[in-house]
Amino acid sequence: MTEPLSIWITGAPIEPARRDQGSFADMIVRHIGDSWSGDYQLVDCENLHEPLPSHGQVAGVVVTGSPAHVQDQEPWMIRCQSALHALAGTGTPVLGICFGHQLLGQAFGGGVAPNPRGPEFGIVPIELSCDDELLGAAGTHYAAMAHFDSVRALPEGASLLARSAREELAAVRYAPRVWGVQFHPEMDEAIARHYVEYYGAAWDDAAGRAARAEGDYAGQLLRRFARLCSARE
């Protein structure tokens, strides 16, 4: 494996989460573990002077979450959207997480706006409507949510994969090797609790217990993505 796995950093976690487990990139790398044996490339998306990798330069791309709002359409967001849309047709695997999912939604024409059902925090059930090579088997799974905004509409040509109680587009396949998930596969229960406490939301004990019973669904998803990137070589 000569090409790195690229993590596009679009923002930082809330301070309690950062003190506990580091940056979003730290959490992603920790969950992937030894499923990726190559190097990582960290890209600061807000730095307009830092080049964004293109096809052939990376084995895959993970786009992190952020407290920013895609609908603000700042120059660095527009640049990322263009680069992600260009990667979609190349076969390069891409995973957009929360804000990263919304960047993909905007890039593909779905738009982004505040979630009309309100913000969503904590461990929540995710209803996966079909088997998917990245998200796993159809059925109910559990993952952390921490968001105010949502992709407004399913873009033309994209496939809806999963919903939650408040999020109609909880997971979308935008292109054959391009996925966006509104939930946070890099967050464990401890980080999800930090967000619930920080924003004064309610913790769902039943969902937390169900997530522990299911096992590390979030980590499994990230490890599958890393293996999918490895398989391209």
N, C-alpha and C positions, 0 to 999 in steps of 0.2 A: 504494500500500500504506500503510494508516494504522495497522494493528494490528501490534504488535511480535511477534517470535519470542521466546517466554519460555523461559528456561533455569532450571529449578528446581535449586538447588544443595543437595545433601544431605550433602556431606562434601568432604574435601580429598584430593588424591593423597599418596602417601608423599613424604617430604621430598626425596629425590634427584630424583624426577620433577618435583616442584613447582619446584625450583631450575632444572631444565633447561628446562621448557616452560610453567610457570605452573599455573594452576588447571584443573580439568576444563572449566570454561566457556571458558577461553582456548583449550584444545585443540579444543573443539567449534567455536568461531568460526573458528579458523585453518583447520580442514578444510573448513568450509562455503565460506569465501572469498566470491567474488563471485556465488555462486549465490543469495545472499540480499542484496537491496539495501535492505531496510528496517532498522528499529531492532531492538535486542535489549533485553529486559527480564530482569534478573538477580534471582532471588527466593531469599532465604535461608530454606530450609524449616524450619530448626531454630528460627527466630525466630517464636514463636507470635503475636507482635504484628504481624507483616508479613502483609498480606492475600495470599491466593492468588488469582490471576486466575481468572475463570470464563468461560463461553462468551460470545463477542462482544467480549471484551476483548483477546484475543490471536489471532494467526494460527495458532499451534501451540505445543506444549510439548515440551521435551526435559528429561527427569529424569536427573540425573547419577548416577554411581557414588558409593560411600561406604564407609569402613571400618566403619560401623555394621552392626548386625544387625537385620533386619526383625522377627525373632521376639521381640525385646525389647519391641516394640509401645509405644514411648515416645509421649507425647501428640502430638508433632509428626508422627510417622509415621502415626498413626491419622488425623490431620487431612488429611495428604497423600493417603492412600488414599481417603478419602471424596471429596475434591475430584477426584481422577483418575477415580473411578468415575462421578461426576456428569458429567464431560466426555465420557466414552465414548459417551454417547447423543446428543451434540450435533453430531457430525461434525467436531469440532475435532481435527486430527491430533496424536497423542501418540506420543512415542518414549521408552521407558524403557530406560536403559542399566545393566546389571549390578544394582546396588542398586535402580535405578529399575524395572527388569524385575521384581524381586522384590516391590517395593511394589505393582505391578500384579497380580502373581500372588496376593498376599495379599488385595488389594481384591476380586478376582474369585472368591475362594474356593479357590484352589489351595494356600494355605499355603506356608510357607518353613521350611527346616531345614538343618542342615549337610549338605553333599553326601556321601552314603554312599560315594562312590568316591574321596573325598579332594579336596583343593584342586587347582586347575588354574591354571597360570601359563605365560606365554610365548605364542608364535605357534602356533596349532593349526589343523588342518583342520576346517572347518565343512561338514557335509553338508546342503545345502539340498534339500528333497524336492520342491519344486515352484516354478515361476516365481512371483515375487511383485513387485508394483509398487515396493516399497521395497527388498527384499533382493536383487532381481535374478534372474538365470537360475538354474534348478535345476542342481545339480552341486556340485563341491567348491570352496570358497573358503577364504581364510585370514584370520584375525583374531586380535587379542590377547585372551587370557583372564587374569583376575586375580580369583579369587573362592574363598571357602570354602563359601558357602551356595548353595542352589538352591531354585527353586520345586518343591514336592513333587509336585504333580499338575496335569495339564492341566485348567483350569476348564471347566465346562460351557459350551458355545457357542464356546469358543476353538479356534483351529486351530494345530496343531504345524507349524512351518515348517522347523526345522533341529535337528540334533544334532551333538555332538562326541563324542570317545571317552569322556569322563567326564561329559558333560552331556546328559541326555536331552532337556531343554527348552532348547536353546540359543537358539531364537528362536520366539516365539509371537505370533500375531495374536489379541489379546483381543477386539477389536471391529473393525468395518469400517475405522476409521481409527486404531486403537490397536495399536501394536507394542511388544513387549519383547524385548530381545536380551541374553543373558547375557554376550556378549563386549563388547569395548570398541572401537567404531568410531572413537573419538577418539584412540586410542593408536597411535603408529607403532612401528617396531621398536625405536627407542632407548628409548622409555618401557617397552615390554614387557621389555626387558633389565634396566631398573632394577628392575622388580618381581621378576624371576627372581633377580637377585642379592640383593635385599633379603630375600626369603623363603627363600633357599637352595635354590631349585628347579633343575631341569635344563633347559638350553636345547636345543631341538630344531633342529639345524643344517639338516636337510632341510626342515622346515616353514618356516624362515626364508628359505631359498633359493626355495622354491615361492611364498611370499608376494611376494618381490621380482619373480619372474617373472610373477606374475599382475597386478601393478600395484597401484594404490592402491584396493583394494576397500573398505576402511574409509571413506576419504574420499568415495568415490563414493556410498556409502550415505547419509552425512550430507548430501551435496549433493542427492541425490534427495529426501530428506525436506524440505529447504528449498524445493525447487522445488514439491513437493506442497503445502506451505503457501502458497506464492505463488499457486498455481493456484486457490485458494479465492476469491481476490478477483475 
